[in-house]
Amino acid sequence: MLTRKQLDLLEFINKRMQRDGVPPSFDEMKDALDLRSKSGIHRLITALEERGFIRRLAHRARAIEIIKLPDSLEKPAFKPQLVTGSATGRPRTAQSVERAAERASALDVPIMGRIAAGTPIEAISQRVASVPVPGNMLRSKGLHYALEVKGDSMKDAGINDGDVVVIREQPDAENGDIVVALIEEQEATLKRLRKRGNAIALEAANPAYETRVYRDDQVRIQGRLVGLIRTY
């Protein structure tokens, strides 16, 4: 349960990140909540982080990531419909309204680098940027991150070179899930998971690539695919 001030601050941060793509400064938070000093904001930020609503990223100015929102701040489910009376005087299609609603409910997710959909490349190491992700991709609880795809080994699963995949961070997955797998703590790859007794098979979605099989102690699951973002 959040206090009124904690809820007000979380709502303010969320609205500013949706509007500007970056969180507000501590001075802006202080003014928005009508507090006398920034020490009160520090206490509220710490409380929100301890309760799992936000995450602060070290060594970055104004680096706050929203992990989840309480039910009172969640937007109601969007129902597509034909809307008329747009600014241009032309009807807006249900699809365009739905896209607008998705943009309005988007949350920033950190892009942690590139992931190989082909020959494994170096392991994911650090945040390089962020990407707005529609809220409907983040319905499952937990931490999420994004990766830029490099390679074409998952093209038959609809994942192309240059796409951005949204990953839910988790240490295990079910057979058939598309996962981020860290091989021998050195190489990261995006593949479909197949468990075979004490072995793990990482299966491509492209017949040009062979399925690679490892001992289960050679592979560590770092997350499961929950969404994909493509720029045309």
Buried (B, 14 or more C-beta within 10 A) or exposed (E): EBEEBBBBBBBBBBEBBBEEEBBBBBEBBBEBBEBEEBEBBEEBBEBBBEBEBBBBBEEEEEBBBBBBBBEEBEEEEBEEEEEEEEEEEEEBEEEEBBBEBBEEBBBBBBBBBBBBBBEBBEBBEEBEEBBBBBBEBBEEEBBBBBBBBBBBBBBEBEBBBEBBBBBBEBEEBEEEBBBBBBBEEEBBBBBBBBBEEEEBBBBBBBEEBEEBBBEEEBBBBBBBBBBBBEEE
